[in-house]
Amino acid sequence: MPIVRIDMLEGRTPEVKRTLIRRVTEVVAETLSVQPEQVRILLSEIQLEHWGTSGISMAERRQLAAGNGSEESNASEKLDNAPLDEETIREITQRG
């Protein structure tokens, strides 16, 4: 019985999660030659405050982006995995 664990940031709609579960199940079943009923998918949604990159939480990154006038969705795409320069890191750490 294959078990697939997916850790992801919170905020996706139930429909998106249903689609993810369905499509991952299909691929795993086909790839491993098992029945879809045998595949288990575990989704774990991580709060933005509990996910960090380069010493800065995703919540802080999005707040910083919002403070710079960026739209949150655009900011999350650009900043969620982007490295931060030293000046930005100093600014965030001085706030805390």
Protein Blocks (a to p, Z undefined) as FASTA:
>chain_A
ZZddddddehiafklmmmmmmmmmmmmmmmnopafklpccddddddfklpceehiafklm
mmmmmmnopafklmmmmmmmgccdfklmmmmmmmZZ
